[in-house]
Amino acid sequence: MERRLKVILACKGMTAKDLSNITKISQSTISSFLNGKRDIKFSTLKKICLALSIDIRELFIPVEDWIIK
């Protein structure tokens, strides 16, 4: 899921700092999650998805399956 979120952020031209500014979640929390050093609460995940305008299910699609071949 962390890898998928990194891809989504890159596709939207966003950084962890950008996401932090939008969601009001600390940048260190977002970075820790993106680097697999921290688990994330479902409520926080929903907030991130809302900020990115994505369906939460998109985070569970393997990156390999998401890329159009």
C-alpha positions, 0 to 999 in steps of 0.5 A: 500500500505504501508503494501504491501511495508513492506512485499516486503522489508521483502521478499527481506531482505531489510530495509528502510535504504537499500531502501533509499541508493538505491533510494537516497530518504531520510530514514525519507521520506521512514519511514514516508511513511511506517508508514502511516504518509506521502503520496507519489508522483507517481514519488517517487513510480515509483523510489521505484518500479524500485529499487525493480524490481517490477511492480507498480501494485504489491503494490496494491494487498492486502497482504492477496491475495498475500500470497499463501495458 
